Amino acid sequence: MTLLWAVFALLLLPAAWLLIAPLRGARRLHDAQHEFESNDRTAEQNVAIYRRRLASLEAALERGDIDQARFEEDRLDLERSLLEDTENLKRAPLKAAADGRIVVPVLLVLVVVASVVWYQREGAEGDLALYAAQQEVREHPQGSREMMIERLEEEAARQPGNVNVWYSLFPLYRDANRPTQALDAIERLIEMEGREPSLLAQKAQLQYFVAQRQMNDEIRALVDETLELDPRQPTVLGMLGINAFDEGRYEDAIGHWRRAIAGYDDPGSAAALREGIAAAQERLGLAQDEIEAGVAEGPGVRVEVSLDAALRDRVDDEATVFVVAHDPDGEGPPLAVAQLLAGELPATVTLSDANAMSDQGRISQVNQARLMVRVSPSGQATPQPGDLFGDHDAVPVGATDGDAVSVVIDRVFE
């Protein structure tokens, strides 16, 4: 933090120079102006000109070239002209060179104060302090989770309104099996950030595990609110899958987990859910092809996905492949999403209501679907530059035991 303020001080030096530099030449400018005013003979020259012109008028009057009335009129014009010229030459008294110097330090102080106030309001001083605290613990020879919690609690006491402090504390409390503090942290985040689906999902999941994996009215209300805001919220869908698995509803667990996988950007979480799906399938006691047939009941589309040989070297076997069905007449959320790995290609995937992202948008509700297949090395659900993709225009939605539609991944997303 000391280094930060030192940098700010260095940045303020040019501003101070711009304010102080004019003072260095103030004495020289004052002396030059004083010398100019002392040697100025403009007023004397104007008086001399007036006298010559007046003498000419008097001579013209004596010769009879003009009468007395004309003489008086012309003399009045001369006097008026002399008065105007003299009035224009009047100058205010020249002030001392040191006058006004007090304004410069006042302006310097105002610049510094304004800069500090602006940074405290708009800057990220709190986040820098948080980062320094985290680095301090990470670099400590005996750094531990408890030490990190203790250090961040000190930061929370100093800056209780910094959301990043609570975002850092919440997972630490949760993983340290301190549910009371974790719940307080997530409620503070909801209070500061609003009822965001991700925060509501984290609170619902925390309360679910605190309740020994039992669903109660409060948790159900949080789940309903979350899914109303975001039907694809993976944390809640994953929790619903756990609840269904615990209650022996293995088909429902598989459905929830498949929808959750489509919404996860984290490949590790998606892999864990795949293991859960495999466990649910094993509990059902069915062969793999029977499982696929069971979850694919109802109208859908079978998609044969393959990768162009020219792009094979650009893809790692662990890259995530998203197979997505869209409504060809709209820009709403996907109707169905399946996920697999590039190493599994070529493969045939069935898109049905079992892969729906929400109850409001299912593939069984449309007659045709537009297909998009994308390979994401990062595992992110949103397209990224460098992703590979292939697509297919609208295809009929019908029985899933028919011929598969071929989609070749043959292009690169720019």
ABEGO torsion letter per residue (X at the ends): XAAAAAAAAAAAAAAAAAAAAAAAAAAAAAAAAAAAAAABAAAAAAAAAAAAAAAAAAAAAAAGABBAAAAAAAAAAAAAAAAAAAAAABBBBBBBAABGAAAAAAAAAAAAAAAAAAAAAABAAAAAAAAAAAAAAAABAABBAAAAAAAAAAAAAABAABAAAAAAAAAAAAAAGBAAAAAAAAAAAAAAAEBBAAAAAAAAAAAAAAAGGBBBAAAAAAAAAAAAABAABAAAAAAAAAAAAAAGBAAAAAAAAAAAAAABABAAAAAAAAAAAAAAAAAAGBBAAAAAAAAABEBBBBBBBBBBAAAAAABBAABBBBBBBBBAABABBBABBBBBBAAAOBBBBBBBAAABABAABBAAABABBBBBBBBBAAGBABBBBGBBBBBBBBBBBBBAABBBBBBBBABBBX
